[in-house]
């Protein structure tokens, strides 16, 4: 009964991932307390072991375990067990490499969390750490950080930000820039080619109820030979904009340079009435995310 139940689970998970045959030395890696387990059961058990333990420790148990854990199909299976979905095109690309080495490394990085999928690549996105990680140019009376937006609504729950901090500009153009070096995050041209991920860039912006303001977001996707530039503008004078409400500016980018290695994220904002003080646009939740 036990083997039957395990087999049913195994077949349902593996239905979308064909397995490649492995040479199984008799008894090697499959013998537990004198009982020989089918390799499907062993694969099922190992798929619930943390990826870091599989890579560092389990591969050293025996040759068969090392062969099993060096198979891209095992890691595709583990992704399914872990509830991580990747597009079919990426699945095919990861298993087409003749040596499987590149696909294997990428799959292991995904399973172990070493590839920052779905994570914000921008540090200090709302100013909770003041201007840490940002290069700032102060215009007018300078860019400041508010711990609670003054003169506008609170940042909405849908923004899913941990605090109410926001950057606030002045009557002169205020800018902040952050550079993301992708190789340091293990996001290399090979990873981009194999996975063909998309980048989601976004930011939340608002104005005071009593002063018109504007904000411009420029994101440069920089390759060795070319650059893709995205510009997103926002103004409290735009149609359907209600002053003091918060709005999300957002864009999905898929046509970035193939040799992409750096992203420069720049916000420039100001008030439109040239009032002394800090009555300009409020911005929070600056974000660049890598998604499959």
C-alpha angles and dihedrals in degrees: 000000000000093000091045092054093046090048092053092052091046095051093048093052095042096048090097098040119059112213124227117229118256128199105246115200107216110269093352109135094345101075114096120175089336093310120115113219124204110250089241090062092048090050090049092051095046092049088070094053115099111266093236091057092047092052099042103033115010094057088063097055096086143324093268094053090048091050092048093049091046091060116101090212091063090056092046086053091049090052088058092047090050091049095245112143123202126182119264091242090058091048090054093045092051093054099041096075106108094223094036087218099119094042091047093053092048094048091049090050091052094047093046094047093242091125108070098228113169093003124122108252091197115093121217091006098181105028099261085139093045108239096335112146092012131104103217133197111194117213127183107351090347139256115294138181122236119200089207122023110255118213094007139074119279114268104273123250091241088070087067093212118157096223140021094244117134140170115246125198133206139222092288123061110280120193138186125188134189128186122212114203103203101196089060087060092049090252100136132165088259091056091047092049095048099042101029090207126184127234118224113202120189147152138182118234138181142163134220117266091242104042132052117229144171139212133193126196119200121184120184118200101201124200130176091260107021145018131220114206125199120195122192118180130192132182133175085228092063117116114272093013114134114202114243092025120110123239133188120226109200142165137176116223123198103148097072121140115285090230093049113159106153140037123199115199116195132177121191119183144157144158118270098219099057095234118169112248128030109318098129132109119312117220132185142161098039104191144183114177132180113218135174 
